Amino acid sequence: MAKDPRGPFRLRGKSSYWIAGLPVARRNKVARSSAALDQLRHEYAAFYWASDDRAARLKAMLLAPAALVRDVIQYTARNGRLTSQRLGRSIAGQALDQCRVYARHGILPRWYYCFSLYEPGGVARARNYLTRAETKPAIFTFLNRGAKSRLGDKVEFARHCASHGVAHVPIVAAARDGQVDCDASALPPCDLFVKPIRGRGGKGAERWAWIADERGYRGPDGAVITAAAFLARLTADSAEAPRMAQPRAVNHPDMADLSNGALTTLRFLSCLDEQRRPVPIGAALRMAVGANQTVDNYHAGGIAAAIDLDTGTLGRASNQGHDVRLGWLTHHPDTKGRIEGRALPLWPQVMALVEQAHRAFDDHIVVGWDIAILADGPVLVEGNTLPDVDIMQRPLGRGLGDTRFVEMLLHHVRAKRESAGDR
């Protein structure tokens, strides 16, 4: 593969990506078989070794043994005894398993527990789990590079959705560099949700409640301010980072007991097939729990349940899994609403929205869609160009490595390399 000065594989501040990718890159310098997964990992190995960031690669080689030992100790200390009590797998056996799945598949100890590889047959099925190291900084980055439609900028995303007739949560105010695009009279008399225009993971998100009697908005600190004061605050905050306000979306009434107050959303993964048609890969419902009543982010202590794509029916829910104490839930821990076996409302409309959305953004090969099901139908919240595969694989209880997803990724990687004259 020809070297790209931007690098198809970048450190991006994550040394764990390099450490996790090292055994995969070593074992797959030569394709191990004609199977799509082995061929895709051979392509990944080419990304890894072609990167011009030699310092990061050398650092990973030097630090990998110590990092592995450190993580084995940390995660076994946290989870080993309880896992042994539940399943009978000895603590020493769990530690050995963690070393084995790292050496073979680049799965670090955190993800040994995340993917429940301590369960019977877990080590044998480990090869089918796609890792963040393989996907986010390498394969997904390579495939989505050059896309012109903008998923990362939420204002541009909303404009693109509007121009293509795709249902989405509208934006009522946007502020950048101390300038706002509307006046107070344009703000609706309803609850608002504020977040960074280019933020991720729910960081910086705020709920502002409309107080009709006082004709103002109550913020996170409990103070009520006028619409003009709200816009002034939004404008001032934008000097540090662009921010925007949207009407607060509320879930469909049939989903009310799946929320502790935060909006419950679906993460839906889709990929273009060999004919560039959108194909649904997987979906999970994210739910906030505990004190976090602002966002349902899975990586901020929330839980997620796999969704059957044919029926919209939920499986059991859990957290990220690197702390096994929570286990698997059939009911929401706060509201006691049933999760497992529950059918989500308006599921055919959700499936149709995903297809319509990916056709509108078809310069992206892979997209992770955030979707809210409201009383009057599903809407897009945002799209993610480097979606996390953990939220698909952990709730599902199996890896994506033996699915059509891998065949489609392999096709597009090869097609893009060939179009660039790299073969």
C-alpha positions in Angstrom: 0.0 0.0 0.0 1.3 3.4 -0.9 2.1 5.6 2.0 -0.3 8.5 2.6 1.3 11.4 4.6 -2.0 11.7 6.4 -1.8 8.0 7.2 -4.8 5.7 6.9 -3.9 4.6 10.4 -3.3 7.3 13.0 -2.5 7.2 16.7 -5.3 9.8 17.4 -4.1 10.0 21.0 -4.9 6.3 21.6 -1.8 4.2 22.3 -4.2 1.3 23.0 -5.0 1.3 19.3 -1.4 0.6 18.4 -0.9 -2.0 21.2 -4.2 -3.8 20.3 -3.3 -3.7 16.6 0.2 -5.1 17.0 -0.6 -8.9 17.2 -3.2 -8.6 14.5 -0.8 -6.8 12.2 2.0 -9.4 12.9 -0.2 -12.4 12.4 -1.8 -11.1 9.2 1.1 -9.8 7.2 0.3 -12.7 4.9 -3.4 -13.6 4.5 -4.1 -16.6 6.7 -6.9 -17.9 4.5 -9.3 -16.8 1.8 -12.0 -16.2 4.4 -13.3 -12.6 4.3 -12.3 -11.9 7.9 -8.7 -13.1 7.3 -8.5 -11.1 4.1 -9.8 -7.9 5.9 -7.3 -8.4 8.6 -4.6 -8.7 6.0 -5.7 -5.3 4.7 -5.6 -4.0 8.2 -2.0 -5.2 8.6 -1.1 -3.3 5.5 -2.6 -0.1 7.1 -0.6 -0.8 10.2 2.8 -1.3 8.6 2.3 1.4 6.0 1.7 4.1 8.5 4.5 6.6 8.6 4.2 7.0 12.4 7.1 4.8 13.2 7.5 6.2 16.6 4.0 5.2 17.7 4.5 1.7 16.2 7.9 1.3 18.0 6.4 2.6 21.3 3.6 0.0 21.0 6.2 -2.8 20.5 8.1 -1.7 23.6 5.2 -1.1 25.8 2.9 -3.9 24.8 4.2 -6.6 27.3 4.0 -4.2 30.3 0.7 -2.8 29.3 -0.8 -6.3 28.9 0.5 -7.3 32.4 -0.9 -4.1 33.9 -4.3 -4.6 32.3 -4.5 -8.2 33.2 -3.8 -7.4 36.9 -6.3 -4.4 36.9 -9.2 -6.1 35.2 -8.7 -9.5 36.9 -8.6 -7.8 40.3 -11.8 -6.0 39.4 -13.8 -8.9 37.9 -12.0 -12.2 38.5 -13.5 -13.3 41.8 -17.1 -12.5 40.9 -16.7 -14.1 37.4 -15.2 -17.3 39.1 -18.2 -17.4 41.5 -20.7 -17.1 38.7 -19.2 -19.4 36.1 -16.5 -21.4 37.8 -13.7 -20.2 35.6 -10.7 -19.8 37.9 -9.0 -16.5 38.4 -5.7 -17.9 37.0 -7.6 -19.3 34.0 -9.1 -15.9 33.3 -5.7 -14.3 33.4 -4.3 -16.9 31.0 -7.3 -16.4 28.7 -6.6 -12.7 28.5 -3.1 -13.2 27.5 -4.2 -15.8 24.9 -6.9 -13.6 23.2 -4.5 -10.7 23.1 -1.7 -12.7 21.5 -4.1 -14.2 18.9 -6.6 -11.4 18.2 -5.4 -8.2 19.8 -8.2 -8.2 22.3 -7.0 -6.4 25.4 -8.2 -7.4 29.0 -10.8 -4.7 29.2 -12.6 -6.3 26.1 -12.1 -9.8 27.4 -14.7 -8.8 30.0 -16.6 -6.5 27.7 -17.2 -9.4 25.2 -17.8 -11.9 28.0 -15.0 -14.2 26.7 -14.8 -15.8 30.1 -18.0 -17.7 29.3 -17.8 -21.3 28.0 -16.6 -21.2 24.4 -15.6 -17.5 24.7 -12.0 -17.9 23.7 -13.0 -19.9 20.6 -15.3 -17.2 19.4 -13.0 -14.4 20.2 -11.6 -14.2 16.6 -15.0 -13.0 15.3 -15.0 -9.8 17.4 -14.0 -6.7 15.5 -11.9 -4.3 17.6 -11.9 -0.6 17.8 -8.2 -0.7 16.7 -9.2 -2.4 13.5 -12.2 -0.3 12.7 -12.2 3.3 14.0 -8.6 4.5 13.2 -8.0 2.2 10.3 -10.8 0.7 8.2 -13.6 3.2 8.9 -11.2 6.1 8.6 -10.0 4.9 5.3 -13.4 4.1 3.8 -15.1 7.4 4.9 -12.2 9.7 4.0 -13.1 12.1 1.3 -16.8 12.1 2.0 -18.2 15.6 1.3 -21.4 15.5 3.4 -20.6 16.4 7.0 -21.6 14.2 9.8 -19.3 15.7 12.4 -20.8 19.2 12.3 -24.3 18.9 13.7 -25.6 22.1 12.0 -24.4 21.0 8.6 -25.8 17.6 9.3 -29.3 19.1 10.0 -29.1 21.2 6.9 -28.2 18.2 4.7 -31.1 16.2 6.3 -33.5 19.0 5.6 -32.4 19.3 2.0 -33.0 15.6 1.4 -36.3 15.4 3.3 -34.9 13.2 6.1 -36.7 13.5 9.5 -34.3 14.9 12.1 -34.3 16.9 15.3 -34.3 20.6 14.1 -31.9 23.3 15.3 -33.5 26.5 16.7 -30.2 28.4 17.4 -26.6 28.0 16.6 -23.7 30.1 17.9 -20.1 30.2 16.8 -17.2 32.4 17.7 -19.5 34.7 19.8 -22.1 35.1 17.1 -25.6 33.6 17.1 -27.8 33.0 14.1 -31.2 34.1 15.5 -32.9 36.4 18.0 -34.9 35.7 21.1 -38.2 35.8 19.3 -37.2 32.7 17.3 -36.9 30.5 20.4 -39.9 28.2 20.9 -41.8 28.1 24.2 -40.6 24.5 25.0 -37.8 22.6 26.7 -34.5 23.0 24.9 -31.5 20.8 24.7 -28.1 22.4 24.2 -24.9 20.7 23.1 -21.6 21.4 21.2 -21.9 21.5 17.5 -19.0 19.2 17.1 -19.1 17.4 20.4 -19.2 13.6 21.0 -20.4 11.3 23.7 -22.8 13.8 25.3 -20.1 16.0 26.7 -21.3 19.5 27.3 -24.9 18.7 26.9 -27.5 20.6 28.9 -31.3 20.5 29.4 -33.2 23.8 29.7 -36.8 23.5 30.9 -39.4 26.0 29.6 -41.2 27.7 32.6 -44.4 29.1 31.1 -45.4 31.1 34.2 -42.1 33.0 34.1 -41.7 33.0 30.3 -38.1 31.8 30.6 -35.9 28.7 30.7 -34.5 26.9 33.8 -31.0 25.8 33.4 -28.8 23.1 35.0 -28.1 25.4 38.0 -31.8 25.9 38.7 -31.9 29.6 37.7 -34.6 30.8 35.3 -33.5 33.3 32.6 -35.3 35.0 29.8 -35.0 33.9 26.1 -32.7 36.8 25.5 -30.5 35.9 28.4 -30.4 32.3 27.2 -29.2 33.4 23.8 -26.6 35.7 25.4 -25.3 32.7 27.4 -25.2 30.5 24.3 -23.4 33.2 22.4 -20.8 33.7 25.1 -20.2 30.0 25.5 -19.6 29.7 21.8 -16.4 31.7 22.0 -14.9 28.6 23.6 -16.7 26.0 21.5 -19.6 26.3 18.9 -22.9 25.4 20.5 -26.5 24.9 19.4 -30.0 24.5 20.8 -32.7 22.1 19.8 -36.2 21.4 21.0 -36.0 18.7 23.6 -37.1 15.5 22.0 -39.4 13.2 24.0 -39.6 9.4 23.4 -42.8 7.7 22.2 -45.2 7.1 25.1 -44.7 3.3 24.7 -41.1 3.8 25.6 -41.6 6.1 28.7 -40.5 3.4 31.2 -37.3 2.8 29.4 -36.0 6.2 30.4 -35.0 7.8 33.7 -35.6 11.2 32.1 -33.0 11.3 29.4 -33.9 10.7 25.8 -33.5 7.0 24.9 -31.9 6.5 21.5 -31.0 3.8 19.1 -27.5 3.3 17.7 -28.0 1.8 14.3 -25.1 0.7 12.2 -25.5 0.5 8.4 -23.1 -0.1 5.5 -23.2 0.2 1.7 -23.1 -3.1 -0.1 -21.2 -3.9 -3.3 -23.8 -2.0 -5.3 -23.7 0.9 -2.8 -27.1 0.1 -1.4 -27.7 0.7 2.3 -27.7 -2.5 4.4 -28.6 -2.6 8.1 -25.9 -4.3 10.2 -27.1 -4.0 13.7 -28.9 -1.9 16.3 -28.9 -1.4 20.0 -31.2 0.7 22.3 -29.2 2.9 24.7 -30.8 3.8 28.0 -29.6 6.2 30.8 -29.5 4.9 34.3 -28.9 6.4 37.8 -28.1 10.0 38.3 -27.3 10.8 34.6 -30.6 12.1 33.3 -29.2 14.2 30.5 -27.9 11.8 27.9 -28.1 8.0 27.4 -24.5 7.6 26.4 -23.3 4.0 26.6 -19.8 5.1 27.5 -21.0 7.4 30.3 -22.5 4.7 32.5 -25.6 3.9 30.4 -26.9 0.5 29.3 -27.7 -1.0 25.9 -29.8 -3.8 24.6 -29.5 -5.5 21.2 -32.5 -5.1 18.8 -33.7 -7.8 16.5 -33.6 -6.2 13.1 -36.6 -8.2 11.8 -39.0 -7.5 14.6 -37.6 -4.6 16.6 -37.6 -6.7 19.8 -35.1 -6.1 22.5 -32.8 -8.5 24.1 -31.2 -8.2 27.6 -29.4 -5.1 28.5 -26.0 -4.4 30.1 -23.3 -1.8 30.6 -20.0 -1.9 28.7 -19.1 -5.0 30.7 -15.6 -4.2 31.8 -17.1 -4.2 35.3 -19.1 -7.4 35.6 -21.0 -6.5 38.8 -24.1 -5.2 36.9 -24.4 -8.4 34.8 -27.4 -8.6 32.4 -30.8 -7.0 32.9 -34.2 -7.9 31.9 -35.7 -4.7 33.3 -34.6 -1.1 33.6 -32.9 -0.7 37.0 -34.6 2.6 37.8 -38.0 2.4 36.3 -38.4 -1.4 36.4 -39.8 -1.2 32.9 -39.4 -4.5 31.0 -36.6 -4.6 28.4 -36.1 -8.2 27.3 -38.7 -9.4 24.8 -40.2 -5.9 24.3 -41.0 -4.7 20.8 -40.2 -1.1 20.0 -42.9 1.0 18.4 -42.8 2.2 14.8 -40.1 -0.3 13.9 -40.8 -0.4 10.1 -40.5 3.4 10.0 -37.2 3.1 11.8 -35.9 0.7 9.2 -37.1 3.0 6.4 -35.5 6.0 8.0 -32.1 4.3 8.2 -32.2 3.4 4.5 -33.3 6.9 3.5 -30.7 8.5 5.7 -27.8 6.4 4.3 -29.0 7.2 0.7 -28.8 10.9 1.6 -25.3 10.4 3.0 -24.1 7.8 0.5 -20.6 9.2 0.2 -20.0 7.5 3.6 -19.6 3.7 3.4 -20.2 3.1 7.1 -22.4 5.2 9.4 -23.5 4.9 13.0 -26.9 6.6 13.2 -28.4 7.9 16.5 -32.2 7.7 16.2 -35.0 8.7 18.6 -38.4 7.2 18.3 -40.9 10.0 19.1 -44.7 10.0 19.2 -45.0 11.1 15.6 -42.3 8.9 14.2 -38.5 8.3 14.3 -36.0 11.1 13.8 -32.3 11.3 13.3 -30.4 12.8 16.1 -27.0 12.6 14.5 -24.7 10.4 12.4 -21.2 9.1 13.3 -18.6 8.5 10.7 -16.4 6.4 13.0 -19.0 4.3 14.9 -18.1 2.2 17.8 -18.6 -1.6 17.1 -18.6 -2.6 20.8 -22.2 -1.4 21.3 -23.2 -3.8 18.5 -21.2 -6.8 19.6 -21.5 -6.9 23.4 -25.4 -6.7 23.6 -25.6 -9.2 20.7 -23.3 -11.6 22.4 -21.3 -12.3 19.2 -18.8 -10.7 17.0 -19.5 -9.2 13.6 -16.6 -11.0 12.0 -18.7 -13.8 10.6 -21.4 -11.6 9.0 -21.9 -10.0 5.7 -20.6 -6.8 7.2 -17.0 -8.0 6.8 -17.5 -9.0 3.2 -18.8 -5.5 2.4 -16.0 -3.8 4.2 -13.4 -5.9 2.4 -15.0 -5.1 -1.0 -14.9 -1.3 -0.3 -11.4 -1.3 1.0 -10.1 -3.1 -2.1 -12.3 -1.0 -4.4 -11.0 2.2 -2.9 -7.4 1.1 -3.1 -7.8 0.0 -6.7 -9.4 3.3 -7.7 -6.4 5.1 -6.2 -4.1 3.0 -8.3 -2.7 1.3 -5.2 -2.5 -2.2 -6.7 
